[in-house]
Amino acid sequence: MSTRKLIIASLICGLLILAAGSLKLFQTSSDSGESPNLFKLGTTVEMAGVRVTVGTVQVTADKTYVNVTMNGSVGDSPIAGWSMLANGEITTPLASTACPSAPREVTCVLEFVVAVGTPTIVFVRDGDKTQWLGS
């Protein structure tokens, strides 16, 4: 293959890479997805008709305990929608978690696996996501 053909092929490849990069830049600049807010413990957040507060996070040698309060239309299972980001994984409350259902206000302690480092507590309901940074 001649040098001239190699130079033309490399120019064409460069233009294709430039076009693909420009297209990707345009796509990411028009993303309207909002990142969820990260709140301190004790902050009350209203989402989907429920006021939610993460009071305390306590990490022991056996489990991570998260004290939560929910006011409003809690639904059938107060545990639904809760998760914890820790140890590089997202985990749901352990099966041993007992959280009584109540029509208007629920306060209970969620049990998770032991968190190494600072856990992030996540609550998702009706497409809304809220996060609290544990201590």
N, C-alpha and C positions, 0 to 999 in steps of 0.2 A: 504494500500500500504506500502511496506517495505521501510526502510530508504535507503537501497542500490539502489532501483529503483528511488527514488526521487533524490539522488545524481547524478546518471547517467543522468536522464532527465535534471537536471539543468546544467550539464556539456555540454550536447548537445545543449541546448538553448544558453549557453554562446558562444560556438563555432559558432553557426549560427549568433549571433549578431556581433561577431568579423569579420566574413566573410562579412556580409552586410556592416559594417562600412568601411572595407578595400576596397570594391567595390566602395562605394560612394566617398571615398577619391581619388581613382584612376580616377573616372569620373570627379571630379572637378579639378584635377590637369592637365587633358588633355583638358580642355575647352580653346578654342581659341578666345572666344568672348572678344572683347576689350571694355572697358568702355569708354564712350565718354569723351572728354576733357571738362573742365569747364574754360571758358575764362572770363576776366575782361571786363567791358563795354568799348566800343571804339575799341576793338580788331576786326580786319578784318580776316575772315576765308574763304578760298576757298573750296567749296565742290560741286561736280556734275556740274561743269562748271559755278558756280555762286559765286561771291565774296559777302559775307554777313557781315554786320556790325550792331551791336546793339549799338546805340549811347548813349541814355539816358533812364532811367526808372524813371517815376514820379508817386508816389502813392498819390492820393487825397482822399477826403472823399467819392467820388462817384465812381471813376474808377482808374485803373492803366493804364498809358499811356507809350507806348514803342516806341521809335523812331528808325526805322530800315532803312537801305539802302541796296539795292541789285543791283549788277552790273553783267551783263551777260544775258544769256537766261533765263529770269524770268518766262516766260510761261503765261498762260491765267489769273491766279489769284495769285497776289503777296501775298495774305493772306494764301494761302494753305501751310500747313506744319508748321505753327507757333502754339505754345501753351505755356502756363505758368504753372509752378508748384508753387503753393502757397496755404496756408491754408490747406495743406494735400490733395489737389486735383489737377488734371491736367485739365486746362480749355482752350478752344479755344477762339480766338478773338470774341468779341461781334458783333452782327449783325449790330450795328451802325458804325462799322469800315468802313471807306471809304478809299480805297487805289487804286489810279488810275493805270491802267495797262499801261506799256510803253515797247517798244521793247528792250531797252538795260539797262536803269537805272531807278530804282524806289526808291523814298524816301517817306516814309509815317509814320503815327503814328497809331500803333495798339492799340485798346482799349480792356482791360480785366476787369474782376471783381476786386474789391478792394482787394489788397494783404495785409495780416497781416504778418509782419515779412519781411524777405528778399526773394523776388521772384526769381525764376530761369526761364529764357526765353529759350525755346527750339525750334530749327528749324530742321526739318527732310525733306530730299529730296533724292530720289533714294536709300533708305536704309542707308544713312549716317545721323548721328545725331550729332548736335553741341549744346552746352549749354553756356549761359552767366549768370553770377551771378549778379543780380540787386543789387542796393545799398540801 
